[in-house]
Structures are given as C-alpha cells and as structure tokens.
Amino acid sequence: MPRVAVEDNLDQVENILRNNGYDVVRLGNQQQQVDAVVISGQDRNMMGMQDRQTGASVINAEGMTAEEVYEAVNRAVPNQQNQR
C-alpha cells in the first residue's frame, strides 16, 4: 500500500487518500519512507524539504481541492490501484 505524508492542516486530503487505499501518515517523522508528500504551500520550505534529497514526490496543495490533490497523488504514485 503506498504511503503518503500529509501536512497537519490538510484533513480533507488525508480523508480522501485514506478512503481510496493510501496509508496516510503525518508529515514530520523524517524516518518514515513515503511515496509522496503533500504540503499546504503555506510554508514554501516545509521542514527543509527543498534542501534535502527525497525520492518521494512533493505535491503543493495550495489552491487545489482535495480531489485535485488526490488526482495529483495518483499521478505521482503510478503503481497505485484505485481501491474504492
């Protein structure tokens, strides 16, 4: 199951991802392996993300609906099967 780290203030995004088969964790535990990271865009350099190397896709949810973020995560994590 793909794992996505989501910033604390993105509850709707967290819910839609969970409801569609993603393992969702809170952004902040730097030791977790994740397939994608969703940030709110409020802080352009959340947790120094721009300064560190990560194999995970970083999705800026600023100005997007929860559904649009879900679609962006699906594109970023190509092996995800829609598990409705």
N, CA, C and O atoms as a Tinker XYZ file with bonds, in Angstrom:
   336  protein
     1  N      0.849000   -1.179000    0.000000    73     2
     2  CA     0.000000    0.000000    0.000000    64     1     3
     3  C      0.893000    1.241000    0.000000    63     2     4     5
     4  O      1.754000    1.379000    0.869000    81     3
     5  N      0.703000    2.129000   -0.946000    73     3     6
     6  CA     1.508000    3.355000   -0.996000    64     5     7
     7  C      1.282000    4.216000    0.249000    63     6     8     9
     8  O      0.166000    4.318000    0.759000    81     7
     9  N      2.354000    4.825000    0.717000    73     7    10
    10  CA     2.290000    5.674000    1.908000    64     9    11
    11  C      2.510000    7.126000    1.497000    63    10    12    13
    12  O      3.425000    7.444000    0.738000    81    11
    13  N      1.645000    8.001000    2.020000    73    11    14
    14  CA     1.712000    9.426000    1.716000    64    13    15
    15  C      1.778000   10.205000    3.024000    63    14    16    17
    16  O      0.969000    9.982000    3.924000    81    15
    17  N      2.731000   11.106000    3.130000    73    15    18
    18  CA     2.829000   12.002000    4.284000    64    17    19
    19  C      2.045000   13.266000    3.958000    63    18    20    21
    20  O      2.216000   13.856000    2.891000    81    19
    21  N      1.184000   13.678000    4.885000    73    19    22
    22  CA     0.312000   14.836000    4.673000    64    21    23
    23  C      0.506000   15.832000    5.807000    63    22    24    25
    24  O      0.530000   15.456000    6.979000    81    23
    25  N      0.644000   17.097000    5.451000    73    23    26
    26  CA     0.778000   18.164000    6.439000    64    25    27
    27  C     -0.463000   18.205000    7.332000    63    26    28    29
    28  O     -1.570000   17.911000    6.879000    81    27
    29  N     -0.276000   18.567000    8.589000    73    27    30
    30  CA    -1.333000   18.508000    9.602000    64    29    31
    31  C     -2.639000   19.198000    9.234000    63    30    32    33
    32  O     -3.704000   18.689000    9.582000    81    31
    33  N     -2.605000   20.309000    8.562000    73    31    34
    34  CA    -3.814000   21.100000    8.320000    64    33    35
    35  C     -4.576000   20.683000    7.069000    63    34    36    37
    36  O     -5.429000   21.437000    6.601000    81    35
    37  N     -4.297000   19.512000    6.513000    73    35    38
    38  CA    -4.951000   19.061000    5.282000    64    37    39
    39  C     -5.835000   17.843000    5.554000    63    38    40    41
    40  O     -5.663000   16.787000    4.945000    81    39
    41  N     -6.784000   18.008000    6.480000    73    39    42
    42  CA    -7.634000   16.896000    6.899000    64    41    43
    43  C     -8.480000   16.314000    5.769000    63    42    44    45
    44  O     -8.628000   15.095000    5.683000    81    43
    45  N     -9.036000   17.156000    4.904000    73    43    46
    46  CA    -9.855000   16.650000    3.798000    64    45    47
    47  C     -9.014000   15.809000    2.837000    63    46    48    49
    48  O     -9.474000   14.783000    2.335000    81    47
    49  N     -7.805000   16.242000    2.591000    73    47    50
    50  CA    -6.893000   15.490000    1.729000    64    49    51
    51  C     -6.571000   14.151000    2.379000    63    50    52    53
    52  O     -6.597000   13.109000    1.724000    81    51
    53  N     -6.271000   14.187000    3.663000    73    51    54
    54  CA    -5.973000   12.957000    4.394000    64    53    55
    55  C     -7.139000   11.968000    4.288000    63    54    56    57
    56  O     -6.926000   10.782000    4.040000    81    55
    57  N     -8.353000   12.449000    4.472000    73    55    58
    58  CA    -9.534000   11.579000    4.417000    64    57    59
    59  C     -9.736000   10.960000    3.041000    63    58    60    61
    60  O     -9.983000    9.758000    2.941000    81    59
    61  N     -9.635000   11.751000    1.983000    73    59    62
    62  CA    -9.869000   11.208000    0.639000    64    61    63
    63  C     -8.788000   10.193000    0.268000    63    62    64    65
    64  O     -9.076000    9.193000   -0.390000    81    63
    65  N     -7.560000   10.441000    0.683000    73    63    66
    66  CA    -6.489000    9.486000    0.387000    64    65    67
    67  C     -6.718000    8.171000    1.132000    63    66    68    69
    68  O     -6.591000    7.093000    0.551000    81    67
    69  N     -7.057000    8.263000    2.418000    73    67    70
    70  CA    -7.334000    7.046000    3.209000    64    69    71
    71  C     -8.489000    6.256000    2.628000    63    70    72    73
    72  O     -8.431000    5.031000    2.527000    81    71
    73  N     -9.538000    6.969000    2.248000    73    71    74
    74  CA   -10.728000    6.308000    1.707000    64    73    75
    75  C    -10.470000    5.652000    0.359000    63    74    76    77
    76  O    -11.282000    4.853000   -0.108000    81    75
    77  N     -9.343000    5.982000   -0.271000    73    75    78
    78  CA    -9.017000    5.418000   -1.580000    64    77    79
    79  C     -7.770000    4.532000   -1.536000    63    78    80    81
    80  O     -7.089000    4.357000   -2.546000    81    79
    81  N     -7.480000    3.976000   -0.364000    73    79    82
    82  CA    -6.472000    2.937000   -0.279000    64    81    83
    83  C     -5.049000    3.353000    0.014000    63    82    84    85
    84  O     -4.139000    2.531000   -0.099000    81    83
    85  N     -4.824000    4.602000    0.387000    73    83    86
    86  CA    -3.470000    5.037000    0.734000    64    85    87
    87  C     -3.250000    4.923000    2.234000    63    86    88    89
    88  O     -4.176000    5.111000    3.023000    81    87
    89  N     -2.020000    4.614000    2.621000    73    87    90
    90  CA    -1.593000    4.665000    4.010000    64    89    91
    91  C     -1.133000    6.095000    4.239000    63    90    92    93
    92  O     -0.143000    6.530000    3.650000    81    91
    93  N     -1.840000    6.831000    5.087000    73    91    94
    94  CA    -1.541000    8.254000    5.298000    64    93    95
    95  C     -0.879000    8.432000    6.654000    63    94    96    97
    96  O     -1.366000    7.934000    7.669000    81    95
    97  N      0.233000    9.148000    6.657000    73    95    98
    98  CA     0.951000    9.472000    7.885000    64    97    99
    99  C      1.113000   10.984000    7.963000    63    98   100   101
   100  O      1.048000   11.688000    6.956000    81    99
   101  N      1.322000   11.460000    9.176000    73    99   102
   102  CA     1.536000   12.899000    9.371000    64   101   103
   103  C      2.937000   13.286000    8.931000    63   102   104   105
   104  O      3.902000   12.558000    9.163000    81   103
   105  N      3.028000   14.422000    8.306000    73   103   106
   106  CA     4.322000   14.949000    7.898000    64   105   107
   107  C      5.082000   15.345000    9.153000    63   106   108   109
   108  O      4.531000   16.021000   10.022000    81   107
   109  N      6.309000   14.942000    9.257000    73   107   110
   110  CA     7.108000   15.331000   10.402000    64   109   111
   111  C      8.056000   14.248000   10.867000    63   110   112   113
   112  O      9.146000   14.548000   11.355000    81   111
   113  N      7.664000   12.999000   10.728000    73   111   114
   114  CA     8.561000   11.918000   11.112000    64   113   115
   115  C      9.488000   11.652000    9.944000    63   114   116   117
   116  O      9.120000   10.940000    9.010000    81   115
   117  N     10.666000   12.207000    9.984000    73   115   118
   118  CA    11.592000   12.147000    8.859000    64   117   119
   119  C     12.139000   10.748000    8.611000    63   118   120   121
   120  O     12.795000   10.515000    7.596000    81   119
   121  N     11.880000    9.811000    9.522000    73   119   122
   122  CA    12.415000    8.472000    9.348000    64   121   123
   123  C     11.468000    7.558000    8.579000    63   122   124   125
   124  O     11.842000    6.435000    8.241000    81   123
   125  N     10.265000    8.008000    8.299000    73   123   126
   126  CA     9.318000    7.193000    7.563000    64   125   127
   127  C      9.622000    7.241000    6.069000    63   126   128   129
   128  O      9.957000    8.293000    5.527000    81   127
   129  N      9.501000    6.102000    5.420000    73   127   130
   130  CA     9.622000    6.041000    3.969000    64   129   131
   131  C      8.245000    6.319000    3.392000    63   130   132   133
   132  O      7.273000    5.660000    3.762000    81   131
   133  N      8.150000    7.285000    2.493000    73   131   134
   134  CA     6.870000    7.608000    1.873000    64   133   135
   135  C      7.040000    7.688000    0.365000    63   134   136   137
   136  O      8.135000    7.933000   -0.142000    81   135
   137  N      5.930000    7.476000   -0.347000    73   135   138
   138  CA     5.925000    7.559000   -1.803000    64   137   139
   139  C      5.637000    8.969000   -2.295000    63   138   140   141
   140  O      6.036000    9.341000   -3.399000    81   139
   141  N      4.940000    9.758000   -1.470000    73   139   142
   142  CA     4.616000   11.141000   -1.830000    64   141   143
   143  C      4.439000   11.955000   -0.552000    63   142   144   145
   144  O      4.149000   11.413000    0.515000    81   143
   145  N      4.621000   13.263000   -0.682000    73   143   146
   146  CA     4.450000   14.197000    0.417000    64   145   147
   147  C      3.503000   15.287000   -0.067000    63   146   148   149
   148  O      3.690000   15.836000   -1.153000    81   147
   149  N      2.480000   15.603000    0.742000    73   147   150
   150  CA     1.542000   16.667000    0.394000    64   149   151
   151  C      1.713000   17.793000    1.403000    63   150   152   153
   152  O      1.573000   17.592000    2.610000    81   151
   153  N      2.019000   18.991000    0.886000    73   151   154
   154  CA     2.174000   20.172000    1.729000    64   153   155
   155  C      1.110000   21.195000    1.359000    63   154   156   157
   156  O      0.558000   21.164000    0.259000    81   155
   157  N      0.830000   22.103000    2.290000    73   155   158
   158  CA    -0.220000   23.101000    2.063000    64   157   159
   159  C      0.251000   24.249000    1.187000    63   158   160   161
   160  O     -0.569000   24.950000    0.594000    81   159
   161  N      1.554000   24.451000    1.098000    73   159   162
   162  CA     2.076000   25.576000    0.331000    64   161   163
   163  C      2.195000   26.839000    1.164000    63   162   164   165
   164  O      2.697000   27.854000    0.682000    81   163
   165  N      1.739000   26.787000    2.404000    73   163   166
   166  CA     1.822000   27.954000    3.290000    64   165   167
   167  C      3.282000   28.290000    3.587000    63   166   168   169
   168  O      3.675000   29.456000    3.625000    81   167
   169  N      4.062000   27.251000    3.796000    73   167   170
   170  CA     5.488000   27.410000    4.071000    64   169   171
   171  C      6.241000   26.788000    2.909000    63   170   172   173
   172  O      6.275000   25.564000    2.787000    81   171
   173  N      6.826000   27.575000    2.078000    73   171   174
   174  CA     7.487000   27.101000    0.860000    64   173   175
   175  C      8.620000   26.119000    1.126000    63   174   176   177
   176  O      8.985000   25.337000    0.248000    81   175
   177  N      9.174000   26.157000    2.331000    73   175   178
   178  CA    10.287000   25.268000    2.638000    64   177   179
   179  C      9.944000   24.428000    3.860000    63   178   180   181
   180  O     10.705000   24.383000    4.827000    81   179
   181  N      8.803000   23.770000    3.811000    73   179   182
   182  CA     8.332000   22.961000    4.931000    64   181   183
   183  C      9.384000   21.934000    5.320000    63   182   184   185
   184  O      9.782000   21.101000    4.506000    81   183
   185  N      9.830000   21.999000    6.568000    73   183   186
   186  CA    10.794000   21.040000    7.112000    64   185   187
   187  C     12.083000   20.968000    6.311000    63   186   188   189
   188  O     12.749000   19.933000    6.332000    81   187
   189  N     12.455000   22.018000    5.614000    73   187   190
   190  CA    13.686000   21.984000    4.840000    64   189   191
   191  C     13.592000   21.067000    3.633000    63   190   192   193
   192  O     14.613000   20.617000    3.113000    81   191
   193  N     12.378000   20.787000    3.184000    73   191   194
   194  CA    12.154000   19.834000    2.097000    64   193   195
   195  C     12.939000   20.222000    0.848000    63   194   196   197
   196  O     13.378000   19.347000    0.101000    81   195
   197  N     13.120000   21.516000    0.611000    73   195   198
   198  CA    13.850000   21.934000   -0.578000    64   197   199
   199  C     15.337000   21.639000   -0.453000    63   198   200   201
   200  O     16.044000   21.552000   -1.456000    81   199
   201  N     15.807000   21.484000    0.772000    73   199   202
   202  CA    17.228000   21.302000    0.991000    64   201   203
   203  C     17.650000   19.842000    1.090000    63   202   204   205
   204  O     18.841000   19.538000    1.012000    81   203
   205  N     16.703000   18.942000    1.257000    73   203   206
   206  CA    17.093000   17.549000    1.425000    64   205   207
   207  C     16.687000   16.724000    0.227000    63   206   208   209
   208  O     15.734000   17.051000   -0.481000    81   207
   209  N     17.416000   15.661000    0.010000    73   207   210
   210  CA    17.112000   14.756000   -1.097000    64   209   211
   211  C     16.001000   13.822000   -0.656000    63   210   212   213
   212  O     16.050000   13.275000    0.446000    81   211
   213  N     15.012000   13.634000   -1.497000    73   211   214
   214  CA    13.946000   12.688000   -1.205000    64   213   215
   215  C     13.541000   12.013000   -2.497000    63   214   216   217
   216  O     13.495000   12.641000   -3.555000    81   215
   217  N     13.250000   10.741000   -2.402000    73   215   218
   218  CA    12.778000   10.016000   -3.570000    64   217   219
   219  C     11.281000   10.180000   -3.749000    63   218   220   221
   220  O     10.724000    9.745000   -4.757000    81   219
   221  N     10.624000   10.803000   -2.781000    73   219   222
   222  CA     9.170000   10.967000   -2.821000    64   221   223
   223  C      8.798000   12.222000   -3.604000    63   222   224   225
   224  O      9.511000   13.225000   -3.577000    81   223
   225  N      7.675000   12.144000   -4.298000    73   223   226
   226  CA     7.144000   13.322000   -4.984000    64   225   227
   227  C      6.577000   14.278000   -3.941000    63   226   228   229
   228  O      5.918000   13.850000   -2.994000    81   227
   229  N      6.834000   15.565000   -4.115000    73   227   230
   230  CA     6.289000   16.577000   -3.215000    64   229   231
   231  C      5.195000   17.312000   -3.967000    63   230   232   233
   232  O      5.434000   17.881000   -5.032000    81   231
   233  N      3.978000   17.296000   -3.399000    73   231   234
   234  CA     2.822000   17.907000   -4.042000    64   233   235
   235  C      2.394000   19.113000   -3.215000    63   234   236   237
   236  O      2.079000   18.985000   -2.032000    81   235
   237  N      2.385000   20.279000   -3.842000    73   235   238
   238  CA     1.956000   21.513000   -3.204000    64   237   239
   239  C      0.455000   21.646000   -3.425000    63   238   240   241
   240  O      0.012000   21.852000   -4.555000    81   239
   241  N     -0.335000   21.529000   -2.354000    73   239   242
   242  CA    -1.790000   21.531000   -2.444000    64   241   243
   243  C     -2.398000   22.928000   -2.473000    63   242   244   245
   244  O     -3.620000   23.070000   -2.489000    81   243
   245  N     -1.570000   23.944000   -2.481000    73   243   246
   246  CA    -2.081000   25.320000   -2.455000    64   245   247
   247  C     -3.005000   25.570000   -3.651000    63   246   248   249
   248  O     -2.621000   25.351000   -4.800000    81   247
   249  N     -4.224000   26.030000   -3.368000    73   247   250
   250  CA    -5.186000   26.355000   -4.416000    64   249   251
   251  C     -5.874000   25.155000   -5.034000    63   250   252   253
   252  O     -6.613000   25.312000   -6.006000    81   251
   253  N     -5.656000   23.955000   -4.499000    73   251   254
   254  CA    -6.253000   22.741000   -5.053000    64   253   255
   255  C     -7.339000   22.213000   -4.127000    63   254   256   257
   256  O     -7.273000   22.399000   -2.912000    81   255
   257  N     -8.336000   21.554000   -4.706000    73   255   258
   258  CA    -9.333000   20.857000   -3.900000    64   257   259
   259  C     -8.739000   19.531000   -3.449000    63   258   260   261
   260  O     -7.705000   19.100000   -3.960000    81   259
   261  N     -9.396000   18.884000   -2.488000    73   259   262
   262  CA    -8.932000   17.573000   -2.022000    64   261   263
   263  C     -8.933000   16.573000   -3.176000    63   262   264   265
   264  O     -8.040000   15.730000   -3.266000    81   263
   265  N     -9.918000   16.660000   -4.051000    73   263   266
   266  CA    -9.993000   15.757000   -5.200000    64   265   267
   267  C     -8.838000   15.989000   -6.173000    63   266   268   269
   268  O     -8.282000   15.038000   -6.721000    81   267
   269  N     -8.485000   17.245000   -6.385000    73   267   270
   270  CA    -7.353000   17.555000   -7.265000    64   269   271
   271  C     -6.037000   17.047000   -6.683000    63   270   272   273
   272  O     -5.171000   16.572000   -7.417000    81   271
   273  N     -5.889000   17.148000   -5.361000    73   271   274
   274  CA    -4.689000   16.631000   -4.711000    64   273   275
   275  C     -4.651000   15.112000   -4.856000    63   274   276   277
   276  O     -3.599000   14.541000   -5.145000    81   275
   277  N     -5.786000   14.461000   -4.658000    73   275   278
   278  CA    -5.876000   13.005000   -4.821000    64   277   279
   279  C     -5.431000   12.597000   -6.233000    63   278   280   281
   280  O     -4.664000   11.646000   -6.391000    81   279
   281  N     -5.906000   13.307000   -7.245000    73   279   282
   282  CA    -5.515000   13.016000   -8.625000    64   281   283
   283  C     -4.011000   13.227000   -8.818000    63   282   284   285
   284  O     -3.362000   12.443000   -9.510000    81   283
   285  N     -3.458000   14.273000   -8.217000    73   283   286
   286  CA    -2.020000   14.534000   -8.326000    64   285   287
   287  C     -1.210000   13.419000   -7.657000    63   286   288   289
   288  O     -0.164000   13.015000   -8.165000    81   287
   289  N     -1.697000   12.928000   -6.521000    73   287   290
   290  CA    -1.020000   11.820000   -5.846000    64   289   291
   291  C     -1.078000   10.571000   -6.723000    63   290   292   293
   292  O     -0.088000    9.850000   -6.840000    81   291
   293  N     -2.234000   10.312000   -7.340000    73   291   294
   294  CA    -2.354000    9.156000   -8.241000    64   293   295
   295  C     -1.348000    9.233000   -9.386000    63   294   296   297
   296  O     -0.779000    8.215000   -9.780000    81   295
   297  N     -1.128000   10.422000   -9.917000    73   295   298
   298  CA    -0.147000   10.578000  -10.992000    64   297   299
   299  C      1.279000   10.406000  -10.472000    63   298   300   301
   300  O      2.139000    9.876000  -11.176000    81   299
   301  N      1.527000   10.848000   -9.253000    73   299   302
   302  CA     2.864000   10.785000   -8.683000    64   301   303
   303  C      3.238000    9.376000   -8.221000    63   302   304   305
   304  O      4.419000    9.031000   -8.166000    81   303
   305  N      2.248000    8.577000   -7.895000    73   303   306
   306  CA     2.464000    7.212000   -7.419000    64   305   307
   307  C      1.800000    6.284000   -8.432000    63   306   308   309
   308  O      0.685000    5.814000   -8.202000    81   307
   309  N      2.472000    6.017000   -9.547000    73   307   310
   310  CA     1.847000    5.327000  -10.672000    64   309   311
   311  C      1.404000    3.888000  -10.423000    63   310   312   313
   312  O      0.553000    3.386000  -11.158000    81   311
   313  N      1.943000    3.211000   -9.424000    73   311   314
   314  CA     1.561000    1.835000   -9.172000    64   313   315
   315  C      0.321000    1.697000   -8.306000    63   314   316   317
   316  O     -0.117000    0.581000   -8.028000    81   315
   317  N     -0.249000    2.814000   -7.876000    73   315   318
   318  CA    -1.437000    2.775000   -7.037000    64   317   319
   319  C     -2.633000    2.308000   -7.856000    63   318   320   321
   320  O     -2.928000    2.855000   -8.918000    81   319
   321  N     -3.315000    1.288000   -7.346000    73   319   322
   322  CA    -4.562000    0.836000   -7.960000    64   321   323
   323  C     -5.706000    1.522000   -7.233000    63   322   324   325
   324  O     -5.681000    1.625000   -6.007000    81   323
   325  N     -6.693000    1.984000   -7.953000    73   323   326
   326  CA    -7.848000    2.612000   -7.331000    64   325   327
   327  C     -8.595000    1.554000   -6.523000    63   326   328   329
   328  O     -9.113000    0.594000   -7.094000    81   327
   329  N     -8.656000    1.714000   -5.218000    73   327   330
   330  CA    -9.219000    0.684000   -4.333000    64   329   331
   331  C    -10.503000    1.151000   -3.700000    63   330   332   333
   332  O    -10.614000    1.112000   -2.474000    81   331
   333  N    -11.458000    1.579000   -4.449000    73   331   334
   334  CA   -12.740000    2.017000   -3.893000    64   333   335
   335  C    -13.562000    0.843000   -3.456000    63   334   336
   336  O    -14.676000    1.020000   -2.962000    81   335
